[in-house]
C-alpha cells in the first residue's frame, strides 16, 4: 500500500515509517479494506498532514477516530465533507466559537480544510475506521504512529497550541513539553460533556489567537 503522505512529513517521521509495526499496519489495513468498507477513502487517510505541513503547524487538535458514516470522513478530525449534516460535536464547536469570538456566523458546512490550510493539524488518534463501527481499527496500532507525530511536534517545534478536549485527548497529550508549547484542556464538545458544563465557555479559540499573536504568529480565522 502506497503512503500518500507529503515528502516533508515523511522526512519528519522517517524513523517511525520504517518500523515493522507501521509496515504491518498498512498491510493489515489494506487487507481489511478488501473485506469491509473503510473510511476515509484510502487516498484521504493522511489528509490532515497534506493540508498542514510540518513547518506550518501552529495548532494541534486531537480527535479519536474518523466518522464512520457514509461520506462523512475526510481525514481531518472533527471535520466532515461538504454537504454532510454537521455532527453534534462540531456544531458545539461552532457554537463556542460564536460565543467566544462574538460572531453571529454559523457555518453551513462542517468541512474544516480551511483550518488545516492555516496551520491547524486536525489529528485523529486512529486514522481509519470500518463503516458503522467506531474504534474498529484501534488494533492496527495507529496510536503508536500518532503518538510519534505528537512527540515530533513537541520535540522539534516550539510555541504550538495543543487543544486537548476530553480525557482521551488529554491522555494522548501527556508527554507534550509544556515548557515550550501552550496546552489548553477542557471537556469534550460532545453533547453529553457539553451539556454537563465541561465545554462551553472554555474560550479556547480566543486564547489560541491571543497566544499566537503574542508570538507574532498569524492568528487563525476560525
C-alpha positions in Angstrom: 0.0 0.0 0.0 1.4 3.4 -1.0 1.8 6.0 1.7 0.0 9.1 0.4 1.9 11.4 2.8 3.8 14.5 1.9 7.6 14.2 1.5 8.1 16.8 4.3 6.1 14.7 6.8 7.8 11.6 5.6 11.2 13.2 6.3 10.0 14.2 9.8 8.6 10.7 10.5 11.2 8.7 8.6 12.2 6.5 11.6 8.6 5.8 12.5 7.6 4.8 9.0 10.5 2.4 8.8 9.4 0.5 11.9 8.0 -3.0 11.4 4.6 -2.2 13.1 3.9 0.6 10.6 4.5 -1.7 7.6 2.3 -4.3 9.3 -0.3 -1.7 10.0 -0.5 -0.7 6.3 -0.7 -4.3 5.2 -3.4 -5.2 7.7 -5.4 -2.0 6.7 -5.2 -2.9 3.0 -6.4 -6.4 3.7 -9.2 -5.2 6.0 -10.4 -2.8 3.4 -10.8 -5.6 0.9 -13.5 -7.2 3.1 -15.1 -4.2 4.7 -15.9 -0.6 3.7 -13.4 1.7 5.5 -13.3 5.4 6.0 -11.9 7.8 5.0 -11.1 6.7 1.4 -7.5 5.4 1.3 -6.3 8.4 -0.6 -7.5 10.7 2.2 -6.0 8.9 5.2 -3.2 11.4 5.5 -5.2 14.5 4.6 -4.6 16.1 8.0 -0.9 16.2 7.1 -1.2 17.0 3.5 -3.3 20.1 4.2 -1.0 21.2 7.1 2.8 21.0 6.5 5.1 20.3 9.5 6.7 23.7 9.2 3.3 25.4 9.2 1.8 23.6 12.3 0.6 26.2 14.8 -2.3 24.4 16.4 -3.0 20.7 17.1 -6.5 19.4 17.8 -6.7 15.8 18.8 -9.7 13.6 18.0 -10.3 9.9 18.5 -11.1 8.2 15.2 -12.8 9.2 11.9 -16.6 9.4 11.5 -17.9 6.0 10.4 -21.0 7.0 8.4 -21.3 7.0 4.6 -19.5 10.0 3.0 -18.6 11.7 6.3 -14.9 11.3 7.0 -12.4 13.4 5.0 -9.2 12.6 7.0 -9.4 15.6 9.4 -10.5 15.3 13.0 -14.0 16.7 13.8 -14.4 17.6 10.1 -16.9 16.2 7.6 -17.2 16.6 3.8 -19.3 19.4 2.3 -23.0 18.6 2.0 -22.9 16.3 5.1 -25.0 17.1 8.1 -22.8 18.8 10.7 -22.3 16.4 13.6 -23.3 17.3 17.2 -19.7 17.8 18.5 -18.8 20.0 15.6 -22.0 22.0 16.0 -21.0 22.6 19.6 -17.5 23.7 18.5 -19.1 26.3 16.2 -21.4 27.5 19.0 -18.4 28.0 21.2 -16.5 29.9 18.5 -19.6 32.1 18.0 -19.8 32.9 21.8 -16.1 33.2 22.3 -15.4 35.5 19.3 -18.7 37.4 19.4 -19.6 36.1 15.9 -23.1 35.7 14.5 -22.0 33.4 11.7 -22.9 29.7 11.9 -21.2 27.7 9.2 -23.4 25.6 6.9 -20.5 23.2 6.1 -18.6 21.1 8.6 -15.5 20.9 6.3 -12.6 22.2 8.3 -10.0 22.1 5.5 -9.8 25.9 5.8 -8.5 25.5 9.4 -5.9 22.9 8.2 -4.7 25.1 5.5 -4.0 27.8 8.1 -1.8 25.5 10.2 -4.2 23.6 12.3 -3.3 19.9 12.4 -6.6 18.1 12.8 -5.2 14.8 14.1 -7.2 11.7 14.9 -5.6 9.1 17.2 -6.7 6.4 14.6 -6.6 7.5 11.0 -9.1 4.9 9.7 -12.3 3.1 10.8 -14.7 0.5 9.4 -18.1 1.6 8.3 -20.6 1.9 11.2 -18.1 0.5 13.6 -16.4 3.1 15.9 -12.8 2.3 17.1 -12.8 -0.7 14.8 -9.2 -0.1 13.7 -7.8 0.6 17.2 -6.0 -2.8 17.0 -4.0 -1.6 14.0 -1.7 0.4 16.3 -2.4 3.8 14.7 -2.0 5.1 18.2 1.8 4.4 18.0 2.1 6.4 14.8 0.0 9.4 16.0 1.9 9.4 19.4 5.1 9.7 17.4 3.5 12.6 15.4 2.7 14.5 18.6 6.2 13.7 20.0 7.9 15.0 16.9 5.9 18.3 17.0 6.7 18.6 20.7 10.4 17.9 20.3 11.1 19.7 17.0 8.9 22.8 17.2 8.0 25.5 19.7 5.1 27.7 20.5 2.5 25.3 19.2 -1.0 25.4 20.7 -2.4 21.9 21.7 -6.1 21.8 22.2 -6.9 18.7 24.3 -10.7 18.2 24.5 -11.8 15.3 26.8 -9.9 12.7 28.8 -8.9 10.7 25.7 -7.1 13.7 24.1 -5.6 14.7 27.5 -4.0 11.3 28.0 -2.7 11.4 24.4 -1.0 14.7 25.2 0.6 13.8 28.5 4.2 13.9 27.0 3.9 17.3 25.3 6.7 19.6 26.6 4.6 22.3 28.2 7.7 24.5 28.8 7.8 25.3 25.1 4.2 24.8 24.0 0.8 26.2 25.0 -1.6 23.4 26.1 -5.3 24.1 26.7 -7.6 21.4 28.2 -11.4 21.2 28.6 -14.2 18.8 28.4 -15.1 17.3 25.0 -17.6 19.1 22.7 -19.9 16.1 22.5 -23.4 16.8 23.7 -23.0 14.7 26.8 -19.9 16.6 28.0 -21.1 20.0 26.8 -24.4 19.7 28.5 -22.6 19.0 31.8 -20.9 22.3 31.6 -17.5 21.0 30.6 -17.2 22.5 27.1 -19.0 25.8 26.7 -17.1 28.9 27.9 -13.6 27.4 27.5 -12.7 30.3 25.2 -10.0 28.1 23.6 -10.3 29.9 20.2 -9.7 33.4 21.5 -7.0 32.1 23.9 -5.3 30.3 20.9 -5.3 33.5 18.9 -4.1 35.7 21.8 -1.1 33.3 22.2 -0.3 33.2 18.5 -0.4 37.0 18.4 1.9 37.2 21.4 4.4 35.1 19.5 4.0 37.3 16.4 2.3 34.4 14.5 -0.7 34.9 12.3 -3.9 34.2 14.1 -6.4 31.5 12.9 -9.6 32.6 11.1 -11.9 30.3 12.9 
